[in-house]
Structures are given as structure tokens and as C-alpha cells.
Amino acid sequence: MAEGTVKRLTDKGFGFIDMGTGKDMFFHMSNLEGVRFEDLREGQKVTFTEGEGPKGPRAENVRPV
């Protein structure tokens, strides 16, 4: 599993994870595990698996650390 930090959350149910490599990973609220989207906060550490969505790379199985 990869690790990162929640960089930005939107009011439309998706966000971006800073992977520390200069590349951000998109995620959708449907890919969260063990946490509700409303309970996530920017700057929070998360783990995830890298997957592929219809529009490109995305984070799946996103869980707070």
C-alpha cells in the first residue's frame, strides 16, 4: 500500500492525495474505507492502493492511518 497526505477536498465528493513525489493522486468518496468523506481533513495521512479509473490513475481503498 502507498501512503500520502490528503492535499485537497472538494464539496463534490472527491479529493487529491499528495504522494510526496510531486504527483497527486485523485480519489472519490466511493473509494474510502473505514472513514466517511465528511470526516476526512486536509493534511491527514492515508494509505491507499493505486488503481485505474475511467479518466486515469486513482487511489482506491483509501484509509486513514
PyMOL commands that place a pseudoatom at each C-alpha (Angstrom):
pseudoatom trace, name=CA, resn=MET, resi=1, chain=A, elem=C, hetatm=0, pos=[0.000, 0.000, 0.000]
pseudoatom trace, name=CA, resn=ALA, resi=2, chain=A, elem=C, hetatm=0, pos=[1.103, 3.510, -0.754]
pseudoatom trace, name=CA, resn=GLU, resi=3, chain=A, elem=C, hetatm=0, pos=[0.953, 6.366, 1.747]
pseudoatom trace, name=CA, resn=GLY, resi=4, chain=A, elem=C, hetatm=0, pos=[0.227, 10.025, 1.320]
pseudoatom trace, name=CA, resn=THR, resi=5, chain=A, elem=C, hetatm=0, pos=[-1.407, 13.119, 2.763]
pseudoatom trace, name=CA, resn=VAL, resi=6, chain=A, elem=C, hetatm=0, pos=[-4.820, 14.485, 1.869]
pseudoatom trace, name=CA, resn=LYS, resi=7, chain=A, elem=C, hetatm=0, pos=[-3.950, 17.629, -0.061]
pseudoatom trace, name=CA, resn=ARG, resi=8, chain=A, elem=C, hetatm=0, pos=[-7.352, 18.952, -1.085]
pseudoatom trace, name=CA, resn=LEU, resi=9, chain=A, elem=C, hetatm=0, pos=[-11.011, 18.015, -0.599]
pseudoatom trace, name=CA, resn=THR, resi=10, chain=A, elem=C, hetatm=0, pos=[-13.900, 19.316, -2.673]
pseudoatom trace, name=CA, resn=ASP, resi=11, chain=A, elem=C, hetatm=0, pos=[-17.568, 19.746, -1.908]
pseudoatom trace, name=CA, resn=LYS, resi=12, chain=A, elem=C, hetatm=0, pos=[-18.349, 17.352, -4.785]
pseudoatom trace, name=CA, resn=GLY, resi=13, chain=A, elem=C, hetatm=0, pos=[-17.078, 14.226, -3.001]
pseudoatom trace, name=CA, resn=PHE, resi=14, chain=A, elem=C, hetatm=0, pos=[-13.570, 13.856, -4.318]
pseudoatom trace, name=CA, resn=GLY, resi=15, chain=A, elem=C, hetatm=0, pos=[-10.090, 14.915, -3.366]
pseudoatom trace, name=CA, resn=PHE, resi=16, chain=A, elem=C, hetatm=0, pos=[-6.395, 14.625, -4.046]
pseudoatom trace, name=CA, resn=ILE, resi=17, chain=A, elem=C, hetatm=0, pos=[-3.613, 12.875, -2.139]
pseudoatom trace, name=CA, resn=ASP, resi=18, chain=A, elem=C, hetatm=0, pos=[-0.063, 14.278, -2.099]
pseudoatom trace, name=CA, resn=MET, resi=19, chain=A, elem=C, hetatm=0, pos=[2.209, 11.282, -2.597]
pseudoatom trace, name=CA, resn=GLY, resi=20, chain=A, elem=C, hetatm=0, pos=[5.395, 13.206, -1.768]
pseudoatom trace, name=CA, resn=THR, resi=21, chain=A, elem=C, hetatm=0, pos=[6.747, 12.688, -5.272]
pseudoatom trace, name=CA, resn=GLY, resi=22, chain=A, elem=C, hetatm=0, pos=[5.378, 15.835, -6.880]
pseudoatom trace, name=CA, resn=LYS, resi=23, chain=A, elem=C, hetatm=0, pos=[2.473, 13.791, -8.221]
pseudoatom trace, name=CA, resn=ASP, resi=24, chain=A, elem=C, hetatm=0, pos=[-1.040, 13.967, -6.741]
pseudoatom trace, name=CA, resn=MET, resi=25, chain=A, elem=C, hetatm=0, pos=[-3.451, 11.040, -6.781]
pseudoatom trace, name=CA, resn=PHE, resi=26, chain=A, elem=C, hetatm=0, pos=[-7.182, 11.585, -7.361]
pseudoatom trace, name=CA, resn=PHE, resi=27, chain=A, elem=C, hetatm=0, pos=[-9.737, 9.767, -5.186]
pseudoatom trace, name=CA, resn=HIS, resi=28, chain=A, elem=C, hetatm=0, pos=[-13.525, 9.639, -4.997]
pseudoatom trace, name=CA, resn=MET, resi=29, chain=A, elem=C, hetatm=0, pos=[-15.577, 9.238, -1.829]
pseudoatom trace, name=CA, resn=SER, resi=30, chain=A, elem=C, hetatm=0, pos=[-16.734, 5.812, -3.079]
pseudoatom trace, name=CA, resn=ASN, resi=31, chain=A, elem=C, hetatm=0, pos=[-13.120, 4.592, -2.692]
pseudoatom trace, name=CA, resn=LEU, resi=32, chain=A, elem=C, hetatm=0, pos=[-12.936, 5.291, 1.067]
pseudoatom trace, name=CA, resn=GLU, resi=33, chain=A, elem=C, hetatm=0, pos=[-12.724, 2.517, 3.671]
pseudoatom trace, name=CA, resn=GLY, resi=34, chain=A, elem=C, hetatm=0, pos=[-13.237, 2.908, 7.392]
pseudoatom trace, name=CA, resn=VAL, resi=35, chain=A, elem=C, hetatm=0, pos=[-13.984, 6.634, 7.222]
pseudoatom trace, name=CA, resn=ARG, resi=36, chain=A, elem=C, hetatm=0, pos=[-16.734, 8.874, 5.894]
pseudoatom trace, name=CA, resn=PHE, resi=37, chain=A, elem=C, hetatm=0, pos=[-15.789, 11.596, 3.406]
pseudoatom trace, name=CA, resn=GLU, resi=38, chain=A, elem=C, hetatm=0, pos=[-17.149, 14.212, 5.816]
pseudoatom trace, name=CA, resn=ASP, resi=39, chain=A, elem=C, hetatm=0, pos=[-14.675, 13.032, 8.492]
pseudoatom trace, name=CA, resn=LEU, resi=40, chain=A, elem=C, hetatm=0, pos=[-11.547, 13.421, 6.345]
pseudoatom trace, name=CA, resn=ARG, resi=41, chain=A, elem=C, hetatm=0, pos=[-9.491, 16.575, 6.694]
pseudoatom trace, name=CA, resn=GLU, resi=42, chain=A, elem=C, hetatm=0, pos=[-6.736, 18.162, 4.662]
pseudoatom trace, name=CA, resn=GLY, resi=43, chain=A, elem=C, hetatm=0, pos=[-3.300, 17.219, 5.987]
pseudoatom trace, name=CA, resn=GLN, resi=44, chain=A, elem=C, hetatm=0, pos=[-4.487, 13.800, 7.220]
pseudoatom trace, name=CA, resn=LYS, resi=45, chain=A, elem=C, hetatm=0, pos=[-2.249, 10.796, 6.485]
pseudoatom trace, name=CA, resn=VAL, resi=46, chain=A, elem=C, hetatm=0, pos=[-3.838, 7.978, 4.487]
pseudoatom trace, name=CA, resn=THR, resi=47, chain=A, elem=C, hetatm=0, pos=[-2.886, 4.678, 2.893]
pseudoatom trace, name=CA, resn=PHE, resi=48, chain=A, elem=C, hetatm=0, pos=[-4.239, 3.535, -0.461]
pseudoatom trace, name=CA, resn=THR, resi=49, chain=A, elem=C, hetatm=0, pos=[-3.702, 1.266, -3.421]
pseudoatom trace, name=CA, resn=GLU, resi=50, chain=A, elem=C, hetatm=0, pos=[-3.036, 2.732, -6.841]
pseudoatom trace, name=CA, resn=GLY, resi=51, chain=A, elem=C, hetatm=0, pos=[-5.740, 1.864, -9.334]
pseudoatom trace, name=CA, resn=GLU, resi=52, chain=A, elem=C, hetatm=0, pos=[-7.001, 2.909, -12.714]
pseudoatom trace, name=CA, resn=GLY, resi=53, chain=A, elem=C, hetatm=0, pos=[-10.271, 4.725, -13.296]
pseudoatom trace, name=CA, resn=PRO, resi=54, chain=A, elem=C, hetatm=0, pos=[-12.075, 5.743, -16.474]
pseudoatom trace, name=CA, resn=LYS, resi=55, chain=A, elem=C, hetatm=0, pos=[-10.133, 9.030, -16.578]
pseudoatom trace, name=CA, resn=GLY, resi=56, chain=A, elem=C, hetatm=0, pos=[-6.724, 7.780, -15.455]
pseudoatom trace, name=CA, resn=PRO, resi=57, chain=A, elem=C, hetatm=0, pos=[-4.923, 6.853, -12.226]
pseudoatom trace, name=CA, resn=ARG, resi=58, chain=A, elem=C, hetatm=0, pos=[-6.880, 6.988, -8.977]
pseudoatom trace, name=CA, resn=ALA, resi=59, chain=A, elem=C, hetatm=0, pos=[-6.469, 5.991, -5.350]
pseudoatom trace, name=CA, resn=GLU, resi=60, chain=A, elem=C, hetatm=0, pos=[-8.578, 3.062, -4.179]
pseudoatom trace, name=CA, resn=ASN, resi=61, chain=A, elem=C, hetatm=0, pos=[-9.148, 1.549, -0.731]
pseudoatom trace, name=CA, resn=VAL, resi=62, chain=A, elem=C, hetatm=0, pos=[-8.265, 4.889, 0.883]
pseudoatom trace, name=CA, resn=ARG, resi=63, chain=A, elem=C, hetatm=0, pos=[-7.934, 4.524, 4.686]
pseudoatom trace, name=CA, resn=PRO, resi=64, chain=A, elem=C, hetatm=0, pos=[-6.789, 6.908, 7.394]
pseudoatom trace, name=CA, resn=VAL, resi=65, chain=A, elem=C, hetatm=0, pos=[-3.523, 5.962, 9.111]
for i in range(1, 65): cmd.bond("trace and resi %d" % i, "trace and resi %d" % (i + 1))
show_as sticks, trace
zoom trace
